[in-house]
Each structure stands twice: as C-alpha cells, then as structure tokens.
Amino acid sequence: ALDVTGIRRARYRGLPKVRLQHAFSATAINIVRLDAHWAGQPLDRSRSSHLTRLSYKLAS
C-alpha cells in the first residue's frame, strides 16, 4: 500500500498538508480494500522479506 499511494514521501511541505495527504491516502486504501472485500476477493496479505524473495528466485 505504501508504494501505491507514495505515502513514504510527502508530496507537500508543512504538517497540515502532509496530514491531509495521509488522510486521503488512507481513505483510498480503505476504499480499495472494501471493494475487494465486497467483490469476494480479499487482497493478498502475504508478505515476504527481500531475502525470502531472493532465495525463491535463486532456488528456481
């Protein structure tokens, strides 16, 4: 979610604008999650570390 919304880096300067950006980003993520839930296809929540993904690549 972070890479989709770009929430790691604020686009704006100033705390009020950054707070607003984070609120909009959180709302967008929640809407995407609700849509996936209502469609009967919850989002894939499995996460793996970079090292684990790398080991899978090397094994194949």
FENGI-V150018 format. One record per helix or strand of 2 or more residues. SS is the DSSP state (2 for helix, 1 for strand). FROM is the first residue (numbers start at 1). LEN is the number of residues. If there is no record, write none. Layout:
<<SS	FROM	LEN> <SS	FROM	LEN>>
This chain:
<<2	2	4> <2	15	24> <2	50	10>>
